[in-house]
Amino acid sequence: MLGLVVALVYPKIELDRHRKQIEERLHLFITRMTILSTTNIDRVEIIRTPAAEKEYRALAEELARIVALVDTWNQSLEEAARLRAKRVPSPLMPDFLERMAYALGAGQELQEFLLTEQDEIIGKFVISYENDLDKLTVLKELHLSMTLSTTFALVFGIITPLLTGMESGIVIGGIVALFVIVQVGFVLIIHMVSPMDPIWYHTDLVETDRDQKILLSHLVGIVLTLGLTGLCATLLFGYLPYDGRLVPLPLYLAIPLTPMLYPAWVMRNEENAIKERDESFGSFIRVLGAVESVKQSSTGRVLKTLRKKDFGALTENINGLHARLSM
């Protein structure tokens, strides 16, 4: 029965995942197409270029199908877009493809169409993003209510065996299992509902200093954890000339795990630095644009003067950018 239910539900789950991946990245794709359209390259190349990008995920698959219809079946771009618009699960992308096919068929330039389309797509993305945030607010209240309910059930499960003579381990174990199921369920639901907005930017192109620092902190934490685990084990089993029973039993679990606070502290500092750079970036880019327009000089020369200003955690990145432009 479980296998049958999973087999029936899985296609719907996969379709929803496909739809969400498209809607999360559609505004980035439209922006990328708009930029490419200003370079006066072939309009099929404007779609072929983002289709090769893995970061677009399901959206890249749909773009690759449009390119395949053009290259393999010799269809025009508007015909391929109109054909794929009938088979895309997301409601946003079919509308975009239909409008693009109509605009290209009417003779409108792709660049002109994309410049007007970009504002509309971003507006729809903002509405969708805010709706997801509202759903998260409801889930937060629901999570608090469920946590309080399971906590009350745990208190009730502790008292019930005293009144009825039942086995307390069975009751408390069942409530703890229920608590775990509720928490795991909320993690999955929140992951499905929340919009994609990662704080960290990950790339496979190069290993940054931040990645090396985090990897080193994890290695230090793991080595110290293994060492303290061995020390606690020898003390607990009586291999040292000390009475291990003098140490409270929960400390034998807490002491070996304590060194893992170090990588957590390192990652927290890196995350705070990312947030600080995001907050400083707006003022930096406005100053950069204003000074460039006034002085009519290159970005490298403007950065040479901006290096003297304090932009917080962003200052180090500004210095690095200036060094690269100078080289």
Stockholm file with secondary structure:
# STOCKHOLM 1.0

chainA/1-327         MLGLVVALVYPKIELDRHRKQIEERLHLFITRMTILSTTNIDRVEIIRTPAAEKEYRALAEELARIVALVDTWNQSLEEAARLRAKRVPSPLMPDFLERMAYALGAGQELQEFLLTEQDEIIGKFVISYENDLDKLTVLKELHLSMTLSTTFALVFGIITPLLTGMESGIVIGGIVALFVIVQVGFVLIIHMVSPMDPIWYHTDLVETDRDQKILLSHLVGIVLTLGLTGLCATLLFGYLPYDGRLVPLPLYLAIPLTPMLYPAWVMRNEENAIKERDESFGSFIRVLGAVESVKQSSTGRVLKTLRKKDFGALTENINGLHARLSM
#=GR chainA/1-327 SS CHHHHHHHHHHHHHHHHHHHHHHHHHHHHHHHHHHHHTTTCCHHHHHHHHHTCGGGTHHHHHHHHHHHHHHTSCCCHHHHHHHHHTTCSSSHHHHHHHHHHHHHHTTCCHHHHHHHHHHHHHHHHHHHHHHHHHHHHHHHHHHHHHHHHHHHHHHHHHHHHHHHCCCHHHHHHHHHHHHHHHHHHHHHHHHHHSCCCCSSCCCSSCCCHHHHHHHHHHHHHHHHHHHHHHHHHHHHTTCSSSCGGGSCTTHHHHHHHGGGHHHHHHHHHHHHHHHHHHHHHHHHHHHHHHHHHHHTCCHHHHHHHHTTSCCTTHHHHHHHHHHHHHC
#=GC SS_cons         CHHHHHHHHHHHHHHHHHHHHHHHHHHHHHHHHHHHHTTTCCHHHHHHHHHTCGGGTHHHHHHHHHHHHHHTSCCCHHHHHHHHHTTCSSSHHHHHHHHHHHHHHTTCCHHHHHHHHHHHHHHHHHHHHHHHHHHHHHHHHHHHHHHHHHHHHHHHHHHHHHHHCCCHHHHHHHHHHHHHHHHHHHHHHHHHHSCCCCSSCCCSSCCCHHHHHHHHHHHHHHHHHHHHHHHHHHHHTTCSSSCGGGSCTTHHHHHHHGGGHHHHHHHHHHHHHHHHHHHHHHHHHHHHHHHHHHHTCCHHHHHHHHTTSCCTTHHHHHHHHHHHHHC
//
